[in-house]
Amino acid sequence: MKPRITMSLTASGELEIWLNEKGRDLLVRELLKLNEKNEHFHLFPDGELDTSTIAYRATDKIIWSGKVLFRTDECDRKHYPHVMMG
C-alpha cells in the first residue's frame, strides 16, 4: 500500500490529518528533515508529499494543499515577535 495522507476539516471546522502507516512514516521523515536551511515542505496531490483528495466522511471538506514551515525562536523573535507572546 502507498503512503496515504488526507487533510480535512470537519463540519465543525476542526482540522484532521488522517494517515496510514506509510503516510505517517513519510510525514515524520519530512518533519525530521526540517532545519534552518531546509525550512519548509509542501503537501498537495501529486506533490512533494502526496495528499489524498478522498474524504473519510461526506461532511468533511478536503484541504487540497498545505505547507509546513520550520521556524526557530531566534528568527521569530526578530521577524515575528508577536508570536512569541504566549
N, C-alpha and C positions, 0 to 999 in steps of 0.2 A: 504494500500500500504506500502511496506517495504522501509526503507531508501535507497536512490539511490545517489551515489557519482560517478561521471565519471570524470576522469582526462585525458586530451588530449592535444596534440599540434596541432595547426592549420597548414595549408600548409605553412604559413609564419613563423612558429616557435613560435607563441605565446601560452603560457600556458593558458588553460581554465579549470576551475573546475565547472562542471555542478552539481547542487544539486536540489533534490525535497525538500519539506518542512521537511520531516523526516530526510533526509540526512543532511540538514542544521543544524537542531537541534542537531543531533548526533555529527557533526563536532564541533559545538560551545561548546557542553558539554565536549568533549575531550580536546579542546583547554583550557577551563577554569580549567581543572584538572592539567594542567602542572605547575610544580614548580621545585625547586632545587632538590628535591628527586624523583619526577616523571617527568623526563626531556624529554621524547620522547614517541611517538607512531608511529605505522606503518599503512600504508594504502595499502591493497592488496586484491585481490579477496579471499573470504572466510577467511579473516584475522581479526585482531583486529578491524579495520574499513574496512568493506567490500566495495570494489570498483567494479563498473561495467566495463565490457570489451566490451560493445557495443557502438560504436562511434555514435555521433549525425550526423556527415556528413561523406560522403565517403572519403573526403580528409583529415580527421583528423587521427592522429596517437595516439592510446591509450597508456597512461602511465600506465603500469600494477601495479607498486608498488611505494611507496614513504615513506618518513619518515619526521615527523615534530619534530624539536628539539627546546627546550626552552633553551635560553642562557641568563644569567644575564650579565649586563655590567661589573660587577666586574670580573667575570670569563673570559670574553672575553678580558678585559684589560690585564689580567695575561697571558692567553694562546694564544690568537689570537689578539694581539694589532693592527695588520694591518687592521682589520675590523672596528676599532673604528675611522678611519681616514676620516670620511665623514659626 
